[in-house]
């Protein structure tokens, strides 16, 4: 989905998303997993041994929680 790829480009994953878009445009969607690098995976998911998952879920680490890719939102007051 283009909106997700644009988000990840802005978050610092330009090379990965450009490679993924080229593969999509050329019909090589079976290659997409190789463009989702370990760096990208580590920054947007909790994965690995159970102890790492438990630690990440209790210390506030959530997908895309690194400073370069964190999105803040605030509730809007209704008047």
HELIX and SHEET records of a PDB file:
HELIX    1   1 UNK A    2  UNK A   10  1                                   9    
HELIX    2   2 UNK A   14  UNK A   25  1                                  12    
HELIX    3   3 UNK A   29  UNK A   31  5                                   3    
HELIX    4   4 UNK A   32  UNK A   35  1                                   4    
HELIX    5   5 UNK A   38  UNK A   44  1                                   7    
HELIX    6   6 UNK A   50  UNK A   58  1                                   9    
HELIX    7   7 UNK A   67  UNK A   69  5                                   3    
END                                                                             
